[in-house]
Amino acid sequence: MLVALILATMSSYGADNKTEVNNKNTPPPSAVSPSIQSYSQMICSFPVVGAVSTSVVGISSGTTFTDWNCERRMLSQLLIKNNLVVAGIGVLCGGSKEVWSAMLHAGTPCSIWNGKKALIGKEAIAYYKEKGFIDEEGNIIKYPDYVGANNVSNFSDSKRKPNDKYPH
């Protein structure tokens, strides 16, 4: 009889302590990557962040990448603002075959160091011809080391023929 009384008491307390959990409108757990601010115009890097989440585990990660062309432009702009125009243009010339050839064809070649001094203008053109970077007509044969380690120009394979207005 004592056992029946204990069982009857336990079942009545069990019914009173019953809790029902309803997760119907609860969002699942999520992984959130922290944001990396790069909205300033003086920053030459951009963020890449991502997160993956399941109902059990979540993983997030982030990194930044640097835009080296942006850094060269910013450095060039800073040098030019400080009245170092030749140095500023030299920064742009030093890493881009496109800038180097555009400057040459515009008649304002990039400066070059001959071992004693920096050559600009007609002196630079004469030096480029002497070292075999350009021919007598101004066509690019190869690029100086500072723009691509004596890489041969791809203009020699071009089907385009020079004309009087744009001879190079």
Backbone torsions as a table, in degrees:
resi	resn	phi	psi	omega
1	MET	NA	-37.6	177.7
2	LEU	-61.2	-38.8	179.5
3	VAL	-65.6	-42.1	179.6
4	ALA	-63.3	-38.1	179.3
5	LEU	-67.7	-39.9	179.0
6	ILE	-66.6	-43.4	179.8
7	LEU	-63.9	-39.2	179.2
8	ALA	-66.4	-37.6	179.4
9	THR	-69.3	-42.9	-178.5
10	MET	-64.2	-41.7	-177.9
11	SER	-68.5	-31.2	179.6
12	SER	-73.9	-36.4	176.2
13	TYR	-70.4	-35.5	178.5
14	GLY	-62.8	-38.1	179.9
15	ALA	-69.5	-33.8	-179.3
16	ASP	-74.1	-28.1	-176.5
17	ASN	-94.2	8.4	-177.4
18	LYS	-72.8	129.4	179.6
19	THR	-121.7	133.5	178.9
20	GLU	-108.4	126.1	179.7
21	VAL	-105.0	127.7	179.9
22	ASN	-117.6	107.7	179.7
23	ASN	-98.7	27.1	-174.4
24	LYS	-62.1	-44.1	-176.5
25	ASN	-107.9	18.3	-179.9
26	THR	-91.3	129.6	179.0
27	PRO	-71.1	152.0	177.9
28	PRO	-72.0	159.1	176.6
29	PRO	-63.2	148.1	-176.9
30	SER	-136.0	154.9	174.0
31	ALA	-99.1	131.4	-177.8
32	VAL	-124.7	125.4	176.1
33	SER	-85.9	139.5	177.7
34	PRO	-69.7	147.0	179.5
35	SER	-78.3	149.7	176.8
36	ILE	-117.1	119.4	-175.4
37	GLN	-76.9	128.7	175.5
38	SER	-147.1	42.3	-175.5
39	TYR	-92.5	-4.9	178.6
40	SER	-76.5	148.2	179.0
41	GLN	-78.9	-7.8	-179.1
42	MET	-93.8	4.5	-178.8
43	ILE	-107.2	126.7	-179.1
44	CYS	-106.3	38.6	175.2
45	SER	-136.3	157.1	179.8
46	PHE	-134.0	146.3	-176.4
47	PRO	-87.5	151.4	170.0
48	VAL	-133.5	115.8	-179.4
49	VAL	-128.5	155.3	178.9
50	GLY	-162.3	159.1	179.9
51	ALA	-148.2	145.8	176.0
52	VAL	-131.8	136.0	-177.3
53	SER	-139.2	139.4	171.4
54	THR	-118.5	-176.5	179.2
55	SER	-72.7	-12.1	-177.5
56	VAL	-107.8	-45.3	-173.6
57	VAL	-139.4	152.5	177.0
58	GLY	-133.8	143.7	-179.1
59	ILE	-132.6	137.1	175.7
60	SER	-136.1	153.0	-178.7
61	SER	-154.5	161.1	177.5
62	GLY	-158.8	154.7	177.4
63	THR	-155.5	174.4	175.3
64	THR	-127.4	152.5	176.0
65	PHE	-121.2	144.5	-178.5
66	THR	-100.7	133.2	175.1
67	ASP	-91.8	100.4	-174.7
68	TRP	-67.2	-32.7	176.5
69	ASN	-64.8	-37.4	176.8
70	CYS	-63.8	-42.5	179.4
71	GLU	-62.9	-39.7	177.8
72	ARG	-64.5	-41.7	178.4
73	ARG	-63.6	-41.7	-179.8
74	MET	-65.3	-43.2	178.8
75	LEU	-64.5	-43.5	178.2
76	SER	-60.3	-45.5	-179.7
77	GLN	-61.7	-40.7	179.6
78	LEU	-65.1	-42.8	178.4
79	LEU	-64.0	-43.4	-179.7
80	ILE	-65.0	-39.2	177.7
81	LYS	-63.6	-25.3	178.1
82	ASN	-96.0	24.6	177.1
83	ASN	60.8	28.3	174.5
84	LEU	-109.5	64.3	-171.9
85	VAL	-63.2	-46.8	-178.3
86	VAL	-62.1	-41.1	178.4
87	ALA	-65.8	-40.4	179.1
88	GLY	-63.4	-43.1	177.7
89	ILE	-69.3	-34.9	177.2
90	GLY	-60.5	-35.6	177.1
91	VAL	-62.7	-42.2	178.4
92	LEU	-68.8	-39.5	-179.5
93	CYS	-67.3	-34.1	-172.0
94	GLY	-68.0	-16.0	-176.9
95	GLY	-125.6	7.8	-174.1
96	SER	-142.0	118.8	175.6
97	LYS	-65.3	-32.4	-179.6
98	GLU	-65.0	-45.2	179.3
99	VAL	-66.1	-43.5	-178.6
100	TRP	-59.6	-48.4	-179.0
101	SER	-70.1	-35.5	177.7
102	ALA	-64.6	-41.7	178.4
103	MET	-64.5	-42.4	179.4
104	LEU	-61.9	-46.8	-177.9
105	HIS	-72.3	-18.9	175.5
106	ALA	-83.3	-5.6	179.9
107	GLY	86.9	6.5	177.5
108	THR	-124.4	76.2	-173.5
109	PRO	-65.5	154.9	176.2
110	CYS	-63.5	146.6	178.5
111	SER	-68.2	155.7	178.7
112	ILE	-144.2	143.8	-179.5
113	TRP	-91.1	125.5	-179.4
114	ASN	-98.4	7.7	-178.3
115	GLY	104.0	-18.7	-179.9
116	LYS	-121.7	-38.8	-179.5
117	LYS	-156.6	165.5	176.3
118	ALA	-82.4	131.2	179.9
119	LEU	-102.6	135.7	177.3
120	ILE	-131.3	164.4	175.2
121	GLY	60.8	-133.0	-176.6
122	LYS	-64.0	-34.1	177.0
123	GLU	-62.4	-40.8	179.1
124	ALA	-65.5	-42.5	179.1
125	ILE	-62.1	-43.7	178.7
126	ALA	-61.7	-40.4	179.8
127	TYR	-67.8	-41.5	177.3
128	TYR	-60.5	-39.5	177.7
129	LYS	-67.7	-43.7	-179.6
130	GLU	-60.6	-39.2	-177.6
131	LYS	-87.6	-1.9	175.6
132	GLY	83.1	21.1	177.2
133	PHE	-81.4	-34.3	176.3
134	ILE	-131.7	156.4	177.7
135	ASP	-92.4	-174.9	-175.9
136	GLU	-64.5	-25.5	178.3
137	GLU	-87.6	-4.9	-180.0
138	GLY	93.2	8.1	177.6
139	ASN	-76.4	140.5	-178.5
140	ILE	-76.5	125.7	176.5
141	ILE	-97.2	-47.0	175.8
142	LYS	-153.0	166.0	-178.8
143	TYR	-99.2	149.6	175.2
144	PRO	-62.7	161.0	-177.8
145	ASP	-54.7	-37.9	-174.3
146	TYR	-72.0	-7.5	174.4
147	VAL	-117.7	6.5	176.6
148	GLY	153.8	33.0	170.6
149	ALA	48.6	58.0	175.4
150	ASN	57.4	33.6	175.7
151	ASN	-67.1	139.6	179.8
152	VAL	-76.5	140.9	-179.9
153	SER	-66.2	147.6	174.7
154	ASN	-90.5	3.7	179.9
155	PHE	-71.2	-24.4	-177.5
156	SER	-66.7	-25.2	179.3
157	ASP	-89.2	-0.8	-175.6
158	SER	-71.2	144.5	177.0
159	LYS	-84.5	-12.0	-177.9
160	ARG	-69.8	136.8	178.4
161	LYS	-105.6	141.4	178.3
162	PRO	-63.5	150.3	173.9
163	ASN	-128.5	178.3	-174.9
164	ASP	-66.6	-35.2	-177.0
165	LYS	-74.7	-42.6	179.4
166	TYR	-125.6	81.2	-172.1
167	PRO	-72.6	-12.4	-174.1
168	HIS	-110.0	NA	NA
